Amino acid sequence: MKTPVIKADHLDLVFQTNDGPVQALSDVSLDVEKGDFVSFIGPSGCGKTTFLRCVAALEHPTGGTLRVNGMTPDMARQERSYGYVFQAAGLYPWRTIARNIRLPLEIMGFSKAEQETRVQKVLELVDLAGFGNKYPWQLSGGMQQRASIARALAFDADILLMDEPFGALDEIVRDHLNEQLLELWARTQKTCLFVTHSIPEAVYLSTKIVVMSPRPGRITDVIDNTLPRARPLDIRDTPEFLEIAHRVREGLRAGHAYDD
Amino acid sequence: MMTRSVLPILTVVMAIVALWYGGAVLMNKRWTMDQAARAGVELSLAEVVADTLSQDRPKLPAPHQVITELWNTTGAKVLEGRAFSKRSLIFHGWITLSATLLGFAIGTGLGIALAVGIVHNRAMDMSVMPWAIASQTIPILAIAPMIIVVLNSIGVQGLLPKAIISAYLSFFPVVVGMVKGLRSPDAMQLDLMRTYSASGTQVFSMLRLPSSMPYLFTSLKVGMAASLVGAIVGELPTGAIRGLGARLLAGSYYGQTVQIWSALFAAAILAATLVGLIGLIQRITLKRMGMAR
């Protein structure tokens, strides 16, 4: 029997704030298998980003256990198990695109030659070959976000954590990037955890959709996506797609996610 | 493009010069009249104006007098081959400049070191800033003589005491600017570094330091101007024999207003040149870093 890449068992996380404790995660249990594309969807404050940050060891759960590649999140980070893509591209304005992608490689101590080949490889992977010498401000928002994905891929972690990476982009660019992301995922066989606000995006991308609801942040439904892995954009108009989207919407409603 | 920026500047300069001439006539008229009355002569308006603009010790020297004095003590000395004589502003300017630059270097170094400490050490964060602010509330004129006296008593004389006064003024803007600069990376950029398990040194050299560059240059400009003021103030209590501060002091002892004004202008020109130089280095550096568009 194969062990899950990410295994969360009755995870709790309580933040101590000035207004008293806030239960950010409550009894969250979830297994993610290797090669899965898991989307987390829910309204603000449902803990989807917090869960991702726990996996990345940027937050530490106050209860329950969490294993990433069979290790604690802190150890997994030391082992370079994951690449993290934030909501904003967060490229350094004083570095060219290539040198931005090189940043983690420099920190992790890859050799100069190795850095060079890896940067070229991931630039091609995200369709930015030839843009290496440009500065971030010379690129569009969508290209910047692709560069930030390349940066997360550069050191070949097998888990890709993405926190609303396309949230700030317009719908046309977003569709295009979603298509590219699926292609990338198929080629690299990474395990992806993807936080989003958008139902169509979640259904289009995922093999598994985790519906969450706030106060306290918890999982209300886990939906296995039965769509085939090869997904052209117009799959979104098929009855199967709409049915799954409907189930996600129901799940969100059941969690009283639209209360206020 | 050029004329559009030159014209307003020229207009303002002309207005100031006109005001200045008017003020010189009004302020120096009294002396001219007194002299004429004593000699028992009647002066025409043209004669009065001419005299007010060419007195030896006017209350307010006319612009051309200041410019002539500036030329006589700089360019003319160079032509005579005596650029570093005691009567040359180049000599005095160099004395002040050397103290300014040394003080600026000490102040900038101290300022950056304190800022790094404040950003990385909680105890320093809580304790240093109030003291830094308090240090700037003490009038520099009060503390400068004490620094000179204390250092003199332990045998330190010459350049260093002046440089320390100058550093005393210039470290402050650098601390404030660098603390802000080193803290300018947002939470997301810091989290990104954490996901790479970057060490504190790596976060500093790859993220905090480059982020702080625009802030650093801004505070360097303020610090440079403060350094010059500090060096001049540092020249006043020593009895003042050398430096622009000495020229100011000697001028006021002997009522040499033209000398005071020319020293003032020399200081202003020096400050503008130094600040302009930092601006140039800033432009080149930020351009090379790719931060200027």
Contacts between the chains, C-beta under 8 A, distances in Angstrom:
chain1	res1	chain2	res2	distance
A	56	B	195	5.7
A	58	B	191	5.6
A	58	B	194	6.2
A	58	B	195	7.2
A	77	B	195	6.8
A	77	B	197	5.6
A	78	B	197	5.7
A	80	B	197	7.9
A	82	B	195	7.3
A	83	B	195	7.6
A	84	B	191	7.7
A	84	B	192	7.0
A	84	B	195	4.4
A	86	B	188	5.2
A	86	B	191	7.3
A	86	B	192	6.6
A	87	B	188	7.5
A	88	B	188	6.3
A	90	B	188	5.4
A	90	B	189	5.6
A	90	B	192	5.8
A	92	B	189	8.0
A	92	B	207	7.4
A	92	B	210	7.0
A	93	B	290	6.8
A	93	B	291	5.5
A	94	B	210	4.9
A	94	B	213	7.7
A	94	B	289	4.2
A	94	B	290	5.4
A	94	B	291	5.1
A	95	B	290	7.2
A	96	B	290	6.8
A	103	B	196	7.7
A	103	B	206	6.7
A	104	B	196	4.8
A	106	B	206	7.3
A	107	B	193	7.7
A	107	B	196	4.7
A	107	B	197	7.8
A	107	B	198	4.8
A	107	B	202	5.4
A	107	B	206	7.1
A	108	B	196	6.7
A	135	B	290	4.6
A	137	B	293	6.3
